[in-house]
Amino acid sequence: MKKENASQNLILIITTTVYSFSSMISAFFMLGSQSLIWFFISALFYFIPYALIVAQYTKKYAHRSGAIYDWLKESLSPKAAFTTVFLWYSSYFIWMISLFMKLLIPISILIFGKDITGTIDWLGISPQIWLAVFSIFSVLFITWMNKRGFQVIFRFLHISGYAMVGLLLLSTIGNLLLITKNPEQVIGNINHSLSVTSFFQGSSNRLLSQLPFFIFSITAFGGLDTIASLADKTKKSRKRFPRAVIISSFVVLLLYVSGIILWSCANNIGTIRGTTSLHLGNLMYGVMEQLALSLGTVFKLSADHTHLLVQLFIRYTALTMGLAYLSLLSSISYGPLKSLIKSTPKFFWPRFSALNENDMPENALWIQAILISLFIGLLSFSNTFLSELFNQLTYMTNVSRAIPYFIVAASFPFSLKKKIISKETLLIKNSGLNYSLSISVCICIFVAIAFQIYEPLKLGNYVNFSTLLLGPVFFGLLSNFIYFRLEQKKRLTTLSQQNNDKHSL
């Protein structure tokens, strides 16, 4: 029974880490039922092939703690592995700053029933300063919790997973009640959803013109790399983790598809889009509010009862998103950092890589926390130059974040050719099919990166275009410099030991 619970918990954690309720709602809002074809394309040619590659890598390396570094070290080279992990970590570091600064929004909605982050002026202090203070407190809190051991991260992920299941049940029951009460409107709602104008400017109902949504649908399947970096902490990880990854990948696709179909059947997308207060920043809360209002109307609730239902829906959504942010920040502030530490010898930065009694790199976690806090503190001054600089840093990591996935997929055929992963331990025995998985993922990521670079060029935004290109080059050169220093220090240490040995003789 315990074995079944452990496997089910792992599937729950992987599923709710990869699946994004907000991405599903955004997909419905941006493209209606037309988004389904893009989710199928992304799942078939990117996510499921990538999940199968990750599953086979984790089956081989599940007992090691370097994650992506271990996967690439033998199949490519230690230098390529280090560069990839450095790109991966850098992109997550910048993303963490943004996430910590967004954490106050769901907490504000949970407590006050609305987002007051832009109007807080307690004690005469500006909202930006309060946002910075709360964000820095959150950084220190997450770091303090993480240093207590991996089980804390697991609990965050576990609680967040159950909260997400509750949100899915709430929205599913709400939509089914609407369908039951208004069955005559279902066909009309579906027709509106199938013919709705694409949210993306310059696109139409033609499939190729909706290519921007392909990029969105690929990113909706993100997070597998983060959870895979924690595979070594899973009991019987070689057996359980790969199986859980594969099962979860199909569950995630099912949740996206069923969610979009359900919302398309129960709701008139034109009415939802007509709500002027909705934008992609508050979309999830706004759509859940609309669902509650629709339920209040069909069940003829009083104004007070409808208001109570609205508050229940949006506050539970805020609770779920707050827990999702905490679990995500807990895992990404540890997983990529752990891989970076494991990709360098201990002598390179001995204090940085030292583990505490809970087997956590406490010094590294606190150094990371201080750096993130400094960034948040600087950005809170609302200096136009600093804000633009951070925006450009974010742009720099957009492409850098996708490159590690490309390299992981591209490395898989090399690991097969070098027989690093024996044929007996492979989940898929057919070499041709394994190569096809790699090629499919690489093509999808290449298209995503190419379009990401082309989009600002098409709009004449040459600064963002240059920054997107500069990002991988900058982080690549920086990682090469660090690796060169690492190798240099290693040679000096070896020479010093040899000289000591000669003198002792």
KAURQUI-V703854 format. One record per residue. N is the residue number from 1. RES is the residue in one small letter. SS is DSSP state (helix for helix, strand for strand, loop for the rest). Layout:
n->N res->RES ss->SS
n->N res->RES ss->SS
//
This chain:
n->1 res->m ss->loop
n->2 res->k ss->helix
n->3 res->k ss->helix
n->4 res->e ss->helix
n->5 res->n ss->helix
n->6 res->a ss->helix
n->7 res->s ss->helix
n->8 res->q ss->helix
n->9 res->n ss->helix
n->10 res->l ss->helix
n->11 res->i ss->helix
n->12 res->l ss->helix
n->13 res->i ss->helix
n->14 res->i ss->helix
n->15 res->t ss->helix
n->16 res->t ss->helix
n->17 res->t ss->helix
n->18 res->v ss->helix
n->19 res->y ss->loop
n->20 res->s ss->loop
n->21 res->f ss->helix
n->22 res->s ss->helix
n->23 res->s ss->helix
n->24 res->m ss->helix
n->25 res->i ss->helix
n->26 res->s ss->helix
n->27 res->a ss->helix
n->28 res->f ss->helix
n->29 res->f ss->helix
n->30 res->m ss->helix
n->31 res->l ss->helix
n->32 res->g ss->helix
n->33 res->s ss->helix
n->34 res->q ss->helix
n->35 res->s ss->helix
n->36 res->l ss->helix
n->37 res->i ss->helix
n->38 res->w ss->helix
n->39 res->f ss->helix
n->40 res->f ss->helix
n->41 res->i ss->helix
n->42 res->s ss->helix
n->43 res->a ss->helix
n->44 res->l ss->helix
n->45 res->f ss->helix
n->46 res->y ss->helix
n->47 res->f ss->helix
n->48 res->i ss->helix
n->49 res->p ss->helix
n->50 res->y ss->helix
n->51 res->a ss->helix
n->52 res->l ss->helix
n->53 res->i ss->helix
n->54 res->v ss->helix
n->55 res->a ss->helix
n->56 res->q ss->helix
n->57 res->y ss->helix
n->58 res->t ss->helix
n->59 res->k ss->helix
n->60 res->k ss->helix
n->61 res->y ss->helix
n->62 res->a ss->loop
n->63 res->h ss->loop
n->64 res->r ss->loop
n->65 res->s ss->loop
n->66 res->g ss->loop
n->67 res->a ss->loop
n->68 res->i ss->helix
n->69 res->y ss->helix
n->70 res->d ss->helix
n->71 res->w ss->helix
n->72 res->l ss->helix
n->73 res->k ss->helix
n->74 res->e ss->helix
n->75 res->s ss->helix
n->76 res->l ss->loop
n->77 res->s ss->loop
n->78 res->p ss->helix
n->79 res->k ss->helix
n->80 res->a ss->helix
n->81 res->a ss->helix
n->82 res->f ss->helix
n->83 res->t ss->helix
n->84 res->t ss->helix
n->85 res->v ss->helix
n->86 res->f ss->helix
n->87 res->l ss->helix
n->88 res->w ss->helix
n->89 res->y ss->helix
n->90 res->s ss->helix
n->91 res->s ss->helix
n->92 res->y ss->helix
n->93 res->f ss->helix
n->94 res->i ss->helix
n->95 res->w ss->helix
n->96 res->m ss->helix
n->97 res->i ss->helix
n->98 res->s ss->helix
n->99 res->l ss->helix
n->100 res->f ss->helix
n->101 res->m ss->helix
n->102 res->k ss->helix
n->103 res->l ss->helix
n->104 res->l ss->helix
n->105 res->i ss->helix
n->106 res->p ss->helix
n->107 res->i ss->helix
n->108 res->s ss->helix
n->109 res->i ss->helix
n->110 res->l ss->helix
n->111 res->i ss->helix
n->112 res->f ss->helix
n->113 res->g ss->loop
n->114 res->k ss->loop
n->115 res->d ss->loop
n->116 res->i ss->loop
n->117 res->t ss->loop
n->118 res->g ss->loop
n->119 res->t ss->loop
n->120 res->i ss->loop
n->121 res->d ss->loop
n->122 res->w ss->helix
n->123 res->l ss->helix
n->124 res->g ss->helix
n->125 res->i ss->loop
n->126 res->s ss->loop
n->127 res->p ss->helix
n->128 res->q ss->helix
n->129 res->i ss->helix
n->130 res->w ss->helix
n->131 res->l ss->helix
n->132 res->a ss->helix
n->133 res->v ss->helix
n->134 res->f ss->helix
n->135 res->s ss->helix
n->136 res->i ss->helix
n->137 res->f ss->helix
n->138 res->s ss->helix
n->139 res->v ss->helix
n->140 res->l ss->helix
n->141 res->f ss->helix
n->142 res->i ss->helix
n->143 res->t ss->helix
n->144 res->w ss->helix
n->145 res->m ss->helix
n->146 res->n ss->helix
n->147 res->k ss->loop
n->148 res->r ss->loop
n->149 res->g ss->loop
n->150 res->f ss->helix
n->151 res->q ss->helix
n->152 res->v ss->helix
n->153 res->i ss->helix
n->154 res->f ss->helix
n->155 res->r ss->helix
n->156 res->f ss->helix
n->157 res->l ss->helix
n->158 res->h ss->helix
n->159 res->i ss->helix
n->160 res->s ss->helix
n->161 res->g ss->helix
n->162 res->y ss->helix
n->163 res->a ss->helix
n->164 res->m ss->helix
n->165 res->v ss->helix
n->166 res->g ss->helix
n->167 res->l ss->helix
n->168 res->l ss->helix
n->169 res->l ss->helix
n->170 res->l ss->helix
n->171 res->s ss->helix
n->172 res->t ss->helix
n->173 res->i ss->helix
n->174 res->g ss->helix
n->175 res->n ss->helix
n->176 res->l ss->helix
n->177 res->l ss->helix
n->178 res->l ss->helix
n->179 res->i ss->helix
n->180 res->t ss->helix
n->181 res->k ss->helix
n->182 res->n ss->loop
n->183 res->p ss->helix
n->184 res->e ss->helix
n->185 res->q ss->helix
n->186 res->v ss->helix
n->187 res->i ss->helix
n->188 res->g ss->helix
n->189 res->n ss->helix
n->190 res->i ss->helix
n->191 res->n ss->helix
n->192 res->h ss->helix
n->193 res->s ss->helix
n->194 res->l ss->helix
n->195 res->s ss->helix
n->196 res->v ss->loop
n->197 res->t ss->loop
n->198 res->s ss->loop
n->199 res->f ss->loop
n->200 res->f ss->loop
n->201 res->q ss->loop
n->202 res->g ss->loop
n->203 res->s ss->loop
n->204 res->s ss->loop
n->205 res->n ss->loop
n->206 res->r ss->loop
n->207 res->l ss->loop
n->208 res->l ss->helix
n->209 res->s ss->helix
n->210 res->q ss->helix
n->211 res->l ss->helix
n->212 res->p ss->helix
n->213 res->f ss->helix
n->214 res->f ss->helix
n->215 res->i ss->helix
n->216 res->f ss->helix
n->217 res->s ss->helix
n->218 res->i ss->helix
n->219 res->t ss->helix
n->220 res->a ss->loop
n->221 res->f ss->loop
n->222 res->g ss->loop
n->223 res->g ss->loop
n->224 res->l ss->helix
n->225 res->d ss->helix
n->226 res->t ss->helix
n->227 res->i ss->helix
n->228 res->a ss->helix
n->229 res->s ss->loop
n->230 res->l ss->loop
n->231 res->a ss->helix
n->232 res->d ss->helix
n->233 res->k ss->helix
n->234 res->t ss->loop
n->235 res->k ss->loop
n->236 res->k ss->loop
n->237 res->s ss->helix
n->238 res->r ss->helix
n->239 res->k ss->helix
n->240 res->r ss->helix
n->241 res->f ss->helix
n->242 res->p ss->helix
n->243 res->r ss->helix
n->244 res->a ss->helix
n->245 res->v ss->helix
n->246 res->i ss->helix
n->247 res->i ss->helix
n->248 res->s ss->helix
n->249 res->s ss->helix
n->250 res->f ss->helix
n->251 res->v ss->helix
n->252 res->v ss->helix
n->253 res->l ss->helix
n->254 res->l ss->helix
n->255 res->l ss->helix
n->256 res->y ss->helix
n->257 res->v ss->helix
n->258 res->s ss->helix
n->259 res->g ss->helix
n->260 res->i ss->helix
n->261 res->i ss->helix
n->262 res->l ss->helix
n->263 res->w ss->helix
n->264 res->s ss->helix
n->265 res->c ss->helix
n->266 res->a ss->helix
n->267 res->n ss->loop
n->268 res->n ss->loop
n->269 res->i ss->helix
n->270 res->g ss->helix
n->271 res->t ss->helix
n->272 res->i ss->helix
n->273 res->r ss->helix
n->274 res->g ss->loop
n->275 res->t ss->loop
n->276 res->t ss->loop
n->277 res->s ss->loop
n->278 res->l ss->loop
n->279 res->h ss->loop
n->280 res->l ss->loop
n->281 res->g ss->loop
n->282 res->n ss->loop
n->283 res->l ss->helix
n->284 res->m ss->helix
n->285 res->y ss->helix
n->286 res->g ss->helix
n->287 res->v ss->helix
n->288 res->m ss->helix
n->289 res->e ss->helix
n->290 res->q ss->helix
n->291 res->l ss->helix
n->292 res->a ss->helix
n->293 res->l ss->helix
n->294 res->s ss->helix
n->295 res->l ss->helix
n->296 res->g ss->helix
n->297 res->t ss->helix
n->298 res->v ss->helix
n->299 res->f ss->loop
n->300 res->k ss->loop
n->301 res->l ss->loop
n->302 res->s ss->loop
n->303 res->a ss->helix
n->304 res->d ss->helix
n->305 res->h ss->helix
n->306 res->t ss->helix
n->307 res->h ss->helix
n->308 res->l ss->helix
n->309 res->l ss->helix
n->310 res->v ss->helix
n->311 res->q ss->helix
n->312 res->l ss->helix
n->313 res->f ss->helix
n->314 res->i ss->helix
n->315 res->r ss->helix
n->316 res->y ss->helix
n->317 res->t ss->helix
n->318 res->a ss->helix
n->319 res->l ss->helix
n->320 res->t ss->helix
n->321 res->m ss->helix
n->322 res->g ss->helix
n->323 res->l ss->helix
n->324 res->a ss->helix
n->325 res->y ss->helix
n->326 res->l ss->helix
n->327 res->s ss->helix
n->328 res->l ss->helix
n->329 res->l ss->helix
n->330 res->s ss->helix
n->331 res->s ss->helix
n->332 res->i ss->helix
n->333 res->s ss->loop
n->334 res->y ss->loop
n->335 res->g ss->helix
n->336 res->p ss->helix
n->337 res->l ss->helix
n->338 res->k ss->helix
n->339 res->s ss->helix
n->340 res->l ss->helix
n->341 res->i ss->helix
n->342 res->k ss->helix
n->343 res->s ss->loop
n->344 res->t ss->loop
n->345 res->p ss->loop
n->346 res->k ss->loop
n->347 res->f ss->loop
n->348 res->f ss->loop
n->349 res->w ss->loop
n->350 res->p ss->helix
n->351 res->r ss->helix
n->352 res->f ss->helix
n->353 res->s ss->helix
n->354 res->a ss->loop
n->355 res->l ss->loop
n->356 res->n ss->loop
n->357 res->e ss->loop
n->358 res->n ss->loop
n->359 res->d ss->loop
n->360 res->m ss->loop
n->361 res->p ss->loop
n->362 res->e ss->helix
n->363 res->n ss->helix
n->364 res->a ss->helix
n->365 res->l ss->helix
n->366 res->w ss->helix
n->367 res->i ss->helix
n->368 res->q ss->helix
n->369 res->a ss->helix
n->370 res->i ss->helix
n->371 res->l ss->helix
n->372 res->i ss->helix
n->373 res->s ss->helix
n->374 res->l ss->helix
n->375 res->f ss->helix
n->376 res->i ss->helix
n->377 res->g ss->helix
n->378 res->l ss->helix
n->379 res->l ss->helix
n->380 res->s ss->loop
n->381 res->f ss->loop
n->382 res->s ss->loop
n->383 res->n ss->loop
n->384 res->t ss->helix
n->385 res->f ss->helix
n->386 res->l ss->helix
n->387 res->s ss->helix
n->388 res->e ss->helix
n->389 res->l ss->helix
n->390 res->f ss->helix
n->391 res->n ss->helix
n->392 res->q ss->helix
n->393 res->l ss->helix
n->394 res->t ss->helix
n->395 res->y ss->helix
n->396 res->m ss->helix
n->397 res->t ss->helix
n->398 res->n ss->helix
n->399 res->v ss->helix
n->400 res->s ss->helix
n->401 res->r ss->helix
n->402 res->a ss->helix
n->403 res->i ss->helix
n->404 res->p ss->helix
n->405 res->y ss->helix
n->406 res->f ss->helix
n->407 res->i ss->helix
n->408 res->v ss->helix
n->409 res->a ss->helix
n->410 res->a ss->helix
n->411 res->s ss->helix
n->412 res->f ss->helix
n->413 res->p ss->helix
n->414 res->f ss->helix
n->415 res->s ss->helix
n->416 res->l ss->helix
n->417 res->k ss->helix
n->418 res->k ss->loop
n->419 res->k ss->loop
n->420 res->i ss->loop
n->421 res->i ss->loop
n->422 res->s ss->loop
n->423 res->k ss->helix
n->424 res->e ss->helix
n->425 res->t ss->helix
n->426 res->l ss->loop
n->427 res->l ss->loop
n->428 res->i ss->loop
n->429 res->k ss->loop
n->430 res->n ss->loop
n->431 res->s ss->helix
n->432 res->g ss->helix
n->433 res->l ss->helix
n->434 res->n ss->helix
n->435 res->y ss->helix
n->436 res->s ss->helix
n->437 res->l ss->helix
n->438 res->s ss->helix
n->439 res->i ss->helix
n->440 res->s ss->helix
n->441 res->v ss->helix
n->442 res->c ss->helix
n->443 res->i ss->helix
n->444 res->c ss->helix
n->445 res->i ss->helix
n->446 res->f ss->helix
n->447 res->v ss->helix
n->448 res->a ss->helix
n->449 res->i ss->helix
n->450 res->a ss->helix
n->451 res->f ss->helix
n->452 res->q ss->helix
n->453 res->i ss->helix
n->454 res->y ss->helix
n->455 res->e ss->helix
n->456 res->p ss->helix
n->457 res->l ss->helix
n->458 res->k ss->helix
n->459 res->l ss->loop
n->460 res->g ss->loop
n->461 res->n ss->loop
n->462 res->y ss->helix
n->463 res->v ss->helix
n->464 res->n ss->helix
n->465 res->f ss->helix
n->466 res->s ss->helix
n->467 res->t ss->helix
n->468 res->l ss->helix
n->469 res->l ss->helix
n->470 res->l ss->helix
n->471 res->g ss->helix
n->472 res->p ss->helix
n->473 res->v ss->helix
n->474 res->f ss->helix
n->475 res->f ss->helix
n->476 res->g ss->helix
n->477 res->l ss->helix
n->478 res->l ss->helix
n->479 res->s ss->helix
n->480 res->n ss->helix
n->481 res->f ss->helix
n->482 res->i ss->helix
n->483 res->y ss->helix
n->484 res->f ss->helix
n->485 res->r ss->helix
n->486 res->l ss->helix
n->487 res->e ss->helix
n->488 res->q ss->helix
n->489 res->k ss->helix
n->490 res->k ss->helix
n->491 res->r ss->helix
n->492 res->l ss->helix
n->493 res->t ss->helix
n->494 res->t ss->helix
n->495 res->l ss->helix
n->496 res->s ss->helix
n->497 res->q ss->helix
n->498 res->q ss->helix
n->499 res->n ss->helix
n->500 res->n ss->helix
n->501 res->d ss->helix
n->502 res->k ss->helix
n->503 res->h ss->helix
n->504 res->s ss->helix
n->505 res->l ss->loop
//
